[in-house]
Amino acid sequence: MSKLSKWMLPGLLALFLIFGCKPIKNNYLWQNEIIYFLLIDRFHNGDPTNDRGNNPASHVTYDGTNPEALKTYQGGDLQGVIQRLDYLDSLGITAIWLSPFFDNSDSDFVGWWPYHGYHPVDFYSVDEHFGTIADLKELVNEAHRRGIKILFDMVFNQVAANHPWVTDPGKKDWFHRTSEGTFFPITDWFDQAQIERGALHGMPDLNTENPEVVDYLTQMSQFWIDQTGCDGFRLDAVKHVSPSFWDHFNRTIHQKYGNRFFVIGEIFWGEPERLTPYLDIDFNALFDIPGYYAIKNTFGQGGSIGDLSDFRKQADHDYNSYPMATLIDNHDVVRFNVGIQSHADAKQNLALNYLLTSPGIPVLYYGTEIGLPGGPLENPITGDPQDYVNRLMFPDSLNLRESRILEETSALIRLRKSSPALTKSPLFEIYKDWGVYAFLRGNIDEQLLVVLNNAATSETVSFAMKNDRYAFTGLGDEVWGSGGMIATGDSIWVTLQPFSAAVWSVDVAVVTANPWTDFTERYTGDYQVAIFKYAQSELSPDDLAIAGDFTNWKPKHFPTQVDGDTLKMQVPLRPGSYRYKLVLNNRDWISDPLARFQEADPYGGQNSVIEIP
């Protein structure tokens, strides 16, 4: 498309100048990286001789009919990762986060084997199921030869129940215990002292206020850096460890190895404000777990683009430009495609489009790039935990569907790596409604317009060529996707196919530092209005709200009418199955008495279920 004539407006500033002055935490930008997280045991079996380790019962091959086998080791090892480095290189990955490789318990814990690596018994050894320290060194060297960095997953919160320290009288004070010497569970998730001292999943909790424990863990970590030359650490269960430990540990590591050594913390909270206490500790970045929930809600559970934008606005305030690692799934949650009744692959692809065109350090979970399936975290019949179903073995060969998804993901990664604007600039909104999102990414090198259609219908939207926030001075070529764009008069019209995205090269001037645009009350063609009724005469419409999958579980008010003693709330929903609760007086969360279906809420009580055909 030919360039439009440019306007000369007084005071216009380029997008990169407006936002380029935000502080950078470290002198090396990991925003340029694309991290791939893999479970060593579930990636590739490079050495079948170590499958059973020191206990034959530790390995039962999963054949597709025996899901309980996934509680055991499946044969993946360090040699397997080495053998697939060329695959990861061709995918475009620039850094690999390895699950913990420490020597783990040789016995199960309540029927679960420590294939995941989070039940260590020896911090100075590699588990025999995974290989040897020589294999680990070879992996780091071979990855570096391909320009790929390696992150180690460090476990500082807990040890295995049968770790020798647990019964060592000299190590009694190395753990948080009751006055009777026993470990205690976490029962109050609003009590930070209990969160830091309680036994997570029944594992003995290390006393990281004890100087001996601090010295041991710090020296052990330096041992692995010195031995292997790894590039960074992913620090597990940060909220369960004293902040004073992290402050000492991170400063010590950075003083010795420099800020280029990447230290990223996992703080598993769903609210941005609960991450803010950790922003002043010397992490290079944190995982954006709240952002995961916002992405899942919008692209996987029928939520509005407005909800995603509201999250971005809050996170922008709370994070204050702090580097965040973004994701659409990982080993602690269901795979993105789980529970999506229709268009699962297309919705996942759109979520990846957003992930790889929005700010942050993108992290891919192994198998997501091929649409590897998963399942609910709890068995729907027994209620037993089954997170292992989201940790299948990566296949040795790909079918046509997996190959197609892989090519789509690879192309997206190539787009991000070839576009400086997608890694080095903030997001500036142009347009948003219930299903369509348009935003700018720009710096001195290039400016891009990204448009996403999160609807099952083709959508055409228009927005102004110029207003008091920005002015488009040129429209260039489409660099990604297959959308349509035309400029007529003072408007730009964009058309996108269902669940698709497109990116255009543009010239634009920005006249405000406010990155947020007003929400346009326009429903996409796949929305229906569902009526929720609540018979309670003393409540006013303002006293009734709803929270569910489609609101990111945040109470939200919708148009509500009074019909006698009944309140009727009109909620726009797309086709699908949704879990929800009614919220009374901004305080009381209840299941819907009139709902046809109810199911157990893992946090207590019942969730109501509505099916939209």
C-alpha positions as CSV (number, residue, x, y, z in Angstrom):
1,M,0.0,0.0,0.0
2,S,1.3,3.4,-0.9
3,K,2.4,5.8,1.9
4,L,0.0,8.4,3.0
5,S,1.0,12.1,3.0
6,K,2.5,13.1,6.3
7,W,1.1,15.9,8.5
8,M,3.5,18.3,10.1
9,L,2.0,18.8,13.6
10,P,3.7,21.0,16.2
11,G,5.1,19.2,19.1
12,L,4.8,15.7,17.7
13,L,7.2,13.2,19.2
14,A,8.1,9.8,17.8
15,L,6.8,6.8,19.7
16,F,10.2,5.6,20.6
17,L,11.1,9.0,22.1
18,I,8.0,9.1,24.3
19,F,8.7,5.8,25.9
20,G,12.4,5.2,25.3
21,C,13.3,7.1,28.5
22,K,11.8,4.5,30.9
23,P,14.4,3.1,33.3
24,I,16.1,-0.2,32.3
25,K,16.8,-2.4,35.3
26,N,19.9,-4.1,33.9
27,N,22.5,-3.3,31.2
28,Y,21.6,-6.5,29.3
29,L,18.1,-6.8,27.9
30,W,16.7,-10.3,28.2
31,Q,13.7,-8.9,26.4
32,N,15.6,-10.0,23.3
33,E,15.5,-13.6,24.4
34,I,12.9,-16.3,23.8
35,I,13.0,-18.8,26.7
36,Y,11.9,-22.5,26.3
37,F,11.0,-24.3,29.5
38,L,11.4,-28.1,29.4
39,L,11.0,-30.9,31.9
40,I,14.1,-33.0,31.4
41,D,12.2,-36.2,32.0
42,R,9.5,-35.4,29.5
43,F,11.5,-34.0,26.5
44,H,13.5,-36.8,24.9
45,N,15.1,-40.1,25.9
46,G,18.7,-39.9,24.8
47,D,20.0,-42.8,27.0
48,P,17.6,-45.6,27.7
49,T,20.1,-47.3,30.1
50,N,19.3,-44.8,32.8
51,D,15.5,-45.0,32.7
52,R,15.1,-46.9,35.9
53,G,17.7,-45.2,37.9
54,N,18.4,-46.8,41.3
55,N,14.9,-48.2,41.6
56,P,13.1,-50.2,38.9
57,A,9.7,-49.1,40.2
58,S,10.6,-45.5,39.3
59,H,9.9,-46.0,35.6
60,V,6.6,-47.2,34.1
61,T,6.2,-46.4,30.4
62,Y,3.0,-44.4,29.6
63,D,1.2,-46.0,26.6
64,G,-1.8,-43.6,26.4
65,T,-4.1,-45.9,28.5
66,N,-2.3,-45.8,31.9
67,P,-2.2,-42.2,33.1
68,E,-0.9,-43.3,36.5
69,A,2.4,-44.1,34.8
70,L,2.9,-40.4,34.3
71,K,3.6,-40.2,38.1
72,T,6.8,-42.0,37.3
73,Y,9.9,-41.2,35.3
74,Q,9.4,-41.5,31.5
75,G,13.0,-41.6,30.3
76,G,13.9,-38.1,29.3
77,D,17.5,-37.1,30.2
78,L,20.2,-34.6,29.5
79,Q,21.5,-36.5,26.5
80,G,18.0,-36.3,25.1
81,V,18.1,-32.5,25.4
82,I,21.5,-32.4,23.7
83,Q,20.1,-34.5,20.8
84,R,17.3,-32.0,20.3
85,L,19.3,-28.8,20.5
86,D,19.2,-28.5,16.7
87,Y,15.4,-28.7,16.9
88,L,15.2,-25.9,19.4
89,D,17.7,-23.8,17.4
90,S,15.5,-24.2,14.3
91,L,12.5,-23.2,16.4
92,G,14.2,-19.9,17.2
93,I,14.7,-20.5,20.9
94,T,17.5,-18.4,22.4
95,A,17.5,-19.7,26.0
96,I,16.5,-23.0,27.7
97,W,15.2,-23.2,31.2
98,L,15.9,-26.7,32.5
99,S,13.8,-28.3,35.2
100,P,15.9,-29.2,38.3
101,F,18.6,-31.8,37.7
102,F,19.6,-32.4,41.3
103,D,19.8,-35.9,42.7
104,N,16.2,-36.7,43.9
105,S,14.8,-39.2,46.2
106,D,15.0,-42.9,45.1
107,S,11.5,-43.5,46.5
108,D,8.1,-42.1,45.7
109,F,6.2,-39.6,47.9
110,V,2.6,-40.7,48.4
111,G,2.7,-42.5,45.0
112,W,4.4,-39.7,43.1
113,W,8.0,-40.0,41.9
114,P,10.2,-36.9,41.7
115,Y,10.6,-36.9,37.9
116,H,10.0,-33.2,38.0
117,G,13.1,-32.6,40.1
118,Y,11.7,-30.7,43.0
119,H,12.4,-33.3,45.8
120,P,16.2,-33.0,46.1
121,V,18.4,-35.2,48.4
122,D,21.8,-34.1,47.1
123,F,22.3,-30.6,45.8
124,Y,25.8,-31.4,44.5
125,S,24.9,-34.4,42.3
126,V,22.9,-34.9,39.1
127,D,20.1,-37.4,39.3
128,E,20.9,-40.8,37.8
129,H,17.8,-40.7,35.7
130,F,19.0,-37.6,33.9
131,G,22.7,-38.4,33.5
132,T,25.9,-37.0,34.9
133,I,27.7,-33.8,35.5
134,A,29.7,-34.4,32.4
135,D,26.3,-34.6,30.4
136,L,25.3,-31.3,32.0
137,K,28.6,-29.6,31.0
138,E,28.2,-31.0,27.5
139,L,24.7,-29.6,27.3
140,V,25.7,-26.1,28.3
141,N,28.7,-26.2,25.9
142,E,26.6,-27.5,22.9
143,A,23.9,-25.0,23.6
144,H,26.4,-22.1,23.7
145,R,27.9,-23.3,20.5
146,R,24.5,-22.7,18.9
147,G,24.1,-19.3,20.6
148,I,21.5,-20.7,23.1
149,K,21.7,-19.8,26.8
150,I,21.0,-22.2,29.7
151,L,19.0,-21.5,32.9
152,F,19.1,-23.8,35.9
153,D,16.0,-24.3,38.0
154,M,17.1,-23.8,41.7
155,V,15.1,-25.4,44.5
156,F,15.8,-23.5,47.8
157,N,12.4,-23.8,49.6
158,Q,12.3,-27.5,50.4
159,V,14.0,-30.9,50.2
160,A,12.7,-34.4,49.9
161,A,11.0,-36.0,52.9
162,N,13.8,-38.5,53.2
163,H,16.7,-36.1,52.8
164,P,19.5,-37.0,55.2
165,W,19.3,-33.5,56.8
166,V,15.7,-34.2,58.1
167,T,16.9,-36.7,60.7
168,D,20.4,-35.2,61.3
169,P,20.4,-33.8,64.9
170,G,23.0,-31.3,63.8
171,K,20.6,-29.9,61.1
172,K,17.6,-29.6,63.3
173,D,17.6,-25.8,62.9
174,W,18.0,-26.0,59.2
175,F,14.2,-26.5,58.9
176,H,11.1,-24.7,60.0
177,R,9.5,-26.9,62.7
178,T,6.9,-26.7,65.4
179,S,8.0,-26.7,69.1
180,E,7.5,-30.5,69.0
181,G,9.9,-30.7,66.1
182,T,7.3,-31.5,63.4
183,F,6.6,-29.8,60.0
184,F,3.4,-28.0,59.6
185,P,1.2,-27.4,56.5
186,I,0.1,-24.0,55.1
187,T,-3.5,-23.5,56.1
188,D,-3.9,-19.7,55.8
189,W,-2.8,-18.4,52.4
190,F,-3.1,-14.8,53.6
191,D,-0.6,-15.3,56.4
192,Q,2.8,-14.5,54.8
193,A,4.8,-15.9,57.8
194,Q,3.0,-19.3,57.3
195,I,3.5,-19.2,53.6
196,E,7.3,-18.8,54.2
197,R,7.6,-21.4,57.0
198,G,4.9,-24.0,56.2
199,A,5.6,-27.3,54.5
200,L,4.6,-26.8,50.8
201,H,3.0,-30.0,49.5
202,G,4.3,-31.8,52.7
203,M,7.9,-31.2,51.9
204,P,10.3,-30.2,54.7
205,D,10.7,-26.4,54.6
206,L,14.3,-25.1,54.7
207,N,15.0,-22.3,57.3
208,T,16.4,-19.7,55.0
209,E,16.9,-17.3,57.9
210,N,19.5,-19.6,59.3
211,P,23.0,-18.3,58.2
212,E,24.3,-21.8,57.7
213,V,21.5,-22.6,55.3
214,V,22.1,-19.3,53.5
215,D,25.8,-20.0,53.1
216,Y,25.2,-23.6,52.0
217,L,22.7,-22.7,49.2
218,T,24.8,-19.7,48.0
219,Q,28.0,-21.7,47.8
220,M,26.2,-24.6,46.1
221,S,24.8,-22.3,43.5
222,Q,28.2,-20.8,42.8
223,F,29.6,-24.4,42.4
224,W,27.2,-25.1,39.5
225,I,27.9,-21.8,37.8
226,D,31.7,-22.4,38.1
227,Q,31.4,-26.0,36.9
228,T,29.1,-25.5,33.9
229,G,29.2,-21.8,32.8
230,C,25.4,-21.6,32.8
231,D,23.8,-18.3,32.1
232,G,21.2,-17.9,34.8
233,F,18.8,-19.3,37.4
234,R,15.1,-19.7,37.6
235,L,14.4,-19.4,41.4
236,D,11.5,-21.6,42.5
237,A,8.8,-20.8,45.0
238,V,10.1,-17.3,45.8
239,K,7.0,-16.3,47.9
240,H,7.7,-19.3,50.2
241,V,11.2,-18.1,51.1
242,S,12.3,-15.1,53.2
243,P,12.8,-11.9,51.2
244,S,16.0,-11.3,53.2
245,F,17.4,-14.5,51.7
246,W,16.6,-13.5,48.2
247,D,18.1,-10.0,48.7
248,H,21.4,-11.6,50.0
249,F,21.5,-14.3,47.4
250,N,20.8,-12.2,44.4
251,R,23.2,-9.5,45.4
252,T,25.9,-12.1,46.1
253,I,25.4,-13.8,42.7
254,H,25.4,-10.5,40.8
255,Q,28.4,-9.1,42.6
256,K,30.4,-12.2,41.6
257,Y,29.0,-12.9,38.1
258,G,27.6,-9.5,37.0
259,N,24.1,-8.5,36.0
260,R,24.3,-10.4,32.8
261,F,23.8,-13.5,34.9
262,F,20.1,-13.8,34.7
263,V,18.1,-14.3,38.0
264,I,14.4,-14.7,37.5
265,G,11.9,-15.3,40.3
266,E,8.7,-17.3,40.4
267,I,6.1,-15.7,42.6
268,F,2.8,-17.6,42.0
269,W,0.2,-15.0,42.8
270,G,-2.6,-13.9,40.4
271,E,-2.6,-10.2,41.4
272,P,0.0,-7.7,40.2
273,E,0.0,-5.8,43.5
274,R,1.2,-9.0,45.3
275,L,4.4,-9.0,43.2
276,T,5.4,-5.4,44.1
277,P,7.2,-6.2,47.4
278,Y,9.7,-8.2,45.4
279,L,10.5,-5.5,42.8
280,D,13.2,-3.9,45.0
281,I,15.0,-7.2,45.5
282,D,17.8,-7.7,43.0
283,F,16.0,-10.1,40.5
284,N,16.6,-9.5,36.8
285,A,13.0,-10.3,36.1
286,L,9.9,-12.0,37.6
287,F,7.4,-14.3,36.0
288,D,4.2,-12.5,35.1
289,I,1.8,-15.0,36.6
290,P,-1.0,-12.4,36.8
291,G,-0.5,-11.8,33.1
292,Y,-0.9,-15.5,32.4
293,Y,-4.3,-15.5,34.0
294,A,-5.3,-12.4,32.0
295,I,-4.2,-14.0,28.7
296,K,-6.0,-17.3,29.6
297,N,-9.1,-15.4,30.5
298,T,-9.3,-13.4,27.3
299,F,-8.1,-15.8,24.6
300,G,-9.0,-19.1,26.2
301,Q,-12.1,-18.5,28.3
302,G,-14.2,-15.9,26.4
303,G,-13.1,-12.8,28.3
304,S,-13.3,-9.3,26.9
305,I,-10.3,-7.4,25.4
306,G,-11.3,-4.8,27.9
307,D,-10.4,-7.1,30.7
308,L,-7.0,-7.7,29.2
309,S,-6.5,-4.0,28.8
310,D,-7.6,-3.3,32.4
311,F,-5.0,-5.8,33.5
312,R,-2.3,-4.2,31.4
313,K,-3.1,-0.8,32.9
314,Q,-2.9,-2.1,36.5
315,A,0.2,-4.1,35.8
316,D,1.9,-1.1,34.1
317,H,1.3,0.9,37.3
318,D,2.3,-1.9,39.7
319,Y,5.3,-3.3,37.8
320,N,6.6,0.2,36.9
321,S,8.6,-1.0,33.8
322,Y,10.1,-4.0,35.7
323,P,11.1,-6.7,33.3
324,M,8.6,-9.5,33.3
325,A,8.6,-13.0,31.7
326,T,5.3,-13.7,30.0
327,L,3.6,-17.0,29.3
328,I,0.4,-18.7,28.2
329,D,1.0,-22.0,30.2
330,N,3.6,-23.9,32.2
331,H,4.0,-27.1,34.3
332,D,2.0,-25.6,37.3
333,V,-1.2,-25.0,35.3
334,V,-3.3,-26.7,32.7
335,R,-2.0,-26.5,29.1
336,F,-3.6,-23.6,27.3
337,N,-5.8,-25.8,25.1
338,V,-7.4,-27.7,27.9
339,G,-11.1,-27.1,28.4
340,I,-11.6,-25.1,25.2
341,Q,-14.6,-26.6,23.5
342,S,-14.1,-25.2,20.0
343,H,-11.3,-23.6,18.0
344,A,-8.8,-24.6,20.6
345,D,-5.8,-24.5,18.2
346,A,-6.8,-21.2,16.7
347,K,-7.3,-19.6,20.1
348,Q,-3.9,-20.9,21.3
349,N,-2.3,-19.5,18.2
350,L,-4.0,-16.1,18.8
351,A,-2.7,-16.2,22.4
352,L,0.8,-16.8,21.1
353,N,0.4,-14.0,18.6
354,Y,-0.4,-11.7,21.6
355,L,2.5,-13.1,23.6
356,L,5.1,-12.6,20.9
357,T,3.9,-9.1,19.9
358,S,3.4,-7.7,23.3
359,P,6.1,-6.5,25.8
360,G,7.9,-8.9,28.1
361,I,10.3,-11.9,27.9
362,P,8.3,-14.7,26.3
363,V,8.5,-18.1,27.8
364,L,7.3,-21.2,25.9
365,Y,6.4,-24.4,27.8
366,Y,7.7,-27.5,26.0
367,G,5.0,-28.9,23.7
368,T,3.0,-25.7,23.4
369,E,4.6,-25.1,20.1
370,I,3.0,-28.3,18.7
371,G,-0.3,-28.1,20.6
372,L,0.6,-31.0,23.0
373,P,-2.7,-31.9,24.9
374,G,-3.3,-31.9,28.6
375,G,-6.1,-32.3,31.1
376,P,-7.7,-30.8,34.2
377,L,-5.5,-30.4,37.3
378,E,-8.0,-32.5,39.2
379,N,-9.7,-35.7,38.2
380,P,-13.3,-34.7,37.5
381,I,-14.7,-37.9,39.1
382,T,-12.4,-38.5,42.1
383,G,-11.1,-35.0,42.7
384,D,-7.6,-36.3,43.0
385,P,-4.7,-34.1,41.7
386,Q,-3.5,-35.1,38.2
387,D,-1.3,-32.3,37.0
388,Y,0.9,-35.0,35.4
389,V,-1.5,-35.1,32.5
390,N,-0.1,-31.7,31.4
391,R,3.4,-33.2,31.3
392,L,3.2,-35.8,28.5
393,M,6.3,-37.0,26.8
394,F,7.3,-34.9,23.8
395,P,6.6,-37.1,20.7
396,D,9.4,-38.5,18.7
397,S,7.6,-37.6,15.4
398,L,4.9,-35.1,14.6
399,N,1.5,-35.6,12.9
400,L,0.1,-33.2,10.4
401,R,-1.7,-31.1,13.0
402,E,1.4,-30.8,15.2
403,S,3.5,-29.9,12.2
404,R,1.1,-27.2,11.2
405,I,1.1,-25.7,14.7
406,L,4.9,-25.9,14.9
407,E,5.3,-24.0,11.7
408,E,2.8,-21.3,12.9
409,T,4.7,-20.9,16.1
410,S,8.1,-20.9,14.4
411,A,6.9,-18.1,12.1
412,L,5.8,-16.0,15.0
413,I,9.1,-16.4,16.7
414,R,10.9,-15.3,13.5
415,L,8.6,-12.3,13.4
416,R,9.6,-11.3,16.9
417,K,13.3,-11.9,16.4
418,S,13.3,-9.8,13.2
419,S,11.4,-6.9,14.6
420,P,13.2,-4.7,17.1
421,A,10.0,-2.9,17.9
422,L,8.5,-6.1,19.4
423,T,11.3,-6.5,21.9
424,K,12.3,-3.0,22.9
425,S,9.2,-0.8,23.2
426,P,6.1,-0.6,25.4
427,L,2.6,-1.1,24.1
428,F,0.5,1.9,23.0
429,E,-3.2,1.3,22.5
430,I,-5.0,2.5,19.4
431,Y,-8.4,0.7,19.6
432,K,-10.2,-1.9,21.8
433,D,-13.7,-3.3,21.9
434,W,-15.1,-6.6,23.3
435,G,-13.1,-8.7,20.8
436,V,-10.7,-6.6,18.7
437,Y,-7.5,-5.1,20.0
438,A,-5.2,-2.7,18.1
439,F,-1.9,-1.4,19.5
440,L,1.4,0.1,18.5
441,R,4.9,-1.1,19.2
442,G,7.6,1.3,18.1
443,N,11.2,2.5,18.5
444,I,13.8,4.3,16.5
445,D,14.1,1.4,14.1
446,E,10.5,0.7,13.2
447,Q,6.9,1.2,14.2
448,L,4.3,-1.6,13.9
449,L,0.6,-1.7,14.2
450,V,-0.7,-5.0,15.7
451,V,-4.4,-5.9,15.4
452,L,-5.9,-9.0,17.0
453,N,-9.4,-10.4,16.4
454,N,-10.5,-12.6,19.4
455,A,-13.8,-13.5,17.8
456,A,-15.2,-16.5,16.0
457,T,-16.5,-14.2,13.3
458,S,-14.8,-12.0,10.7
459,E,-14.6,-8.4,12.1
460,T,-14.1,-5.0,10.5
461,V,-13.4,-2.0,12.7
462,S,-12.3,1.6,12.1
463,F,-10.3,4.1,14.1
464,A,-9.2,7.6,13.5
465,M,-6.3,8.5,11.4
466,K,-5.4,11.1,14.0
467,N,-6.7,12.4,17.3
468,D,-5.3,14.1,20.4
469,R,-3.2,11.0,21.2
470,Y,-1.5,10.1,17.9
471,A,-1.4,10.7,14.2
472,F,-0.7,8.1,11.5
473,T,1.5,9.7,8.9
474,G,2.0,6.7,6.7
475,L,0.7,3.1,6.3
476,G,3.1,0.6,4.9
477,D,3.1,-3.1,4.1
478,E,1.5,-6.0,6.1
479,V,4.4,-7.8,7.6
480,W,2.4,-10.5,9.3
481,G,-1.0,-12.2,8.9
482,S,-3.6,-11.8,6.2
483,G,-5.8,-8.9,7.3
484,G,-7.0,-6.0,5.2
485,M,-6.4,-2.3,5.8
486,I,-7.6,0.7,3.9
487,A,-7.6,4.4,4.7
488,T,-10.6,6.5,3.7
489,G,-10.9,10.1,4.7
490,D,-10.0,10.5,8.4
491,S,-10.4,6.8,9.2
492,I,-8.4,3.5,9.0
493,W,-10.5,0.4,8.4
494,V,-9.1,-3.0,9.3
495,T,-10.7,-6.4,8.5
496,L,-9.5,-9.7,10.2
497,Q,-10.6,-13.3,9.9
498,P,-11.8,-15.2,13.0
499,F,-9.2,-15.7,15.7
500,S,-6.4,-14.1,13.7
501,A,-3.9,-11.3,13.9
502,A,-2.1,-9.0,11.5
503,V,0.8,-6.6,11.8
504,W,1.5,-3.6,9.6
505,S,4.5,-1.4,9.2
506,V,3.4,2.2,9.9
507,D,4.6,5.7,10.4
508,V,3.0,7.3,13.4
509,A,3.6,10.3,15.7
510,V,2.4,10.3,19.3
511,V,1.4,13.4,21.1
512,T,0.7,12.0,24.6
513,A,2.5,9.7,27.0
514,N,-0.9,8.1,27.9
515,P,-0.8,4.6,26.4
516,W,-4.5,3.8,27.1
517,T,-7.4,4.4,24.8
518,D,-11.1,4.5,25.6
519,F,-13.0,1.3,25.4
520,T,-15.5,1.0,22.5
521,E,-18.7,-0.7,23.4
522,R,-18.9,-2.8,20.3
523,Y,-19.7,-6.5,20.5
524,T,-18.2,-8.9,18.0
525,G,-20.6,-11.1,16.0
526,D,-20.2,-14.2,18.2
527,Y,-21.6,-12.6,21.4
528,Q,-24.9,-13.5,22.9
529,V,-26.6,-11.9,25.9
530,A,-27.2,-14.3,28.8
531,I,-29.8,-13.4,31.5
532,F,-28.8,-14.2,35.1
533,K,-31.6,-14.0,37.6
534,Y,-31.5,-13.5,41.3
535,A,-34.6,-13.3,43.5
536,Q,-33.8,-11.0,46.4
537,S,-36.0,-8.0,46.9
538,E,-33.7,-6.1,49.3
539,L,-30.8,-5.9,46.8
540,S,-30.5,-3.1,44.3
541,P,-29.0,-3.6,40.8
542,D,-25.7,-2.0,42.1
543,D,-25.5,-4.8,44.8
544,L,-25.3,-7.6,42.3
545,A,-22.1,-8.5,40.4
546,I,-20.7,-11.7,38.8
547,A,-17.3,-13.2,38.7
548,G,-16.1,-16.1,36.6
549,D,-13.9,-17.5,33.8
550,F,-15.1,-14.7,31.6
551,T,-14.1,-11.9,34.0
552,N,-10.8,-13.3,35.2
553,W,-12.6,-14.1,38.4
554,K,-12.9,-10.4,39.3
555,P,-16.4,-9.1,40.3
556,K,-18.0,-7.2,37.5
557,H,-21.2,-5.3,37.1
558,F,-23.4,-5.6,34.0
559,P,-26.7,-3.9,33.1
560,T,-29.3,-5.1,35.6
561,Q,-33.0,-4.6,35.6
562,V,-35.5,-5.0,38.4
563,D,-38.5,-7.3,37.7
564,G,-40.7,-7.5,40.8
565,D,-38.5,-9.0,43.5
566,T,-36.0,-10.4,40.9
567,L,-32.9,-8.9,39.5
568,K,-32.0,-9.7,35.9
569,M,-28.4,-9.2,34.9
570,Q,-27.6,-9.1,31.1
571,V,-24.1,-10.6,30.5
572,P,-22.6,-10.8,27.0
573,L,-21.0,-14.2,26.5
574,R,-19.5,-16.1,23.6
575,P,-20.4,-19.8,22.9
576,G,-18.7,-22.0,25.5
577,S,-18.9,-23.4,29.0
578,Y,-18.3,-21.0,31.9
579,R,-17.8,-21.3,35.6
580,Y,-19.0,-18.4,37.8
581,K,-20.3,-17.1,41.1
582,L,-22.7,-14.3,42.0
583,V,-21.2,-11.6,44.2
584,L,-23.6,-9.8,46.6
585,N,-22.9,-6.4,48.1
586,N,-19.3,-6.6,46.8
587,R,-18.7,-9.1,49.6
588,D,-20.5,-12.4,49.5
589,W,-19.6,-14.9,46.8
590,I,-22.3,-17.5,46.2
591,S,-23.2,-20.2,43.7
592,D,-26.2,-19.3,41.5
593,P,-29.3,-20.9,43.0
594,L,-31.0,-21.0,39.6
595,A,-28.1,-22.5,37.7
596,R,-28.7,-25.8,36.0
597,F,-25.3,-27.1,36.7
598,Q,-22.9,-26.9,39.6
599,E,-19.4,-28.3,40.2
600,A,-16.9,-28.3,43.0
601,D,-14.8,-25.2,43.5
602,P,-11.2,-26.3,44.3
603,Y,-11.1,-23.3,46.7
604,G,-14.3,-24.3,48.5
605,G,-18.0,-24.5,47.9
606,Q,-19.6,-24.7,44.5
607,N,-19.1,-23.0,41.1
608,S,-22.1,-22.6,38.9
609,V,-21.8,-23.6,35.3
610,I,-23.5,-22.1,32.2
611,E,-23.4,-23.5,28.7
612,I,-23.7,-21.0,25.8
613,P,-24.5,-22.9,22.6
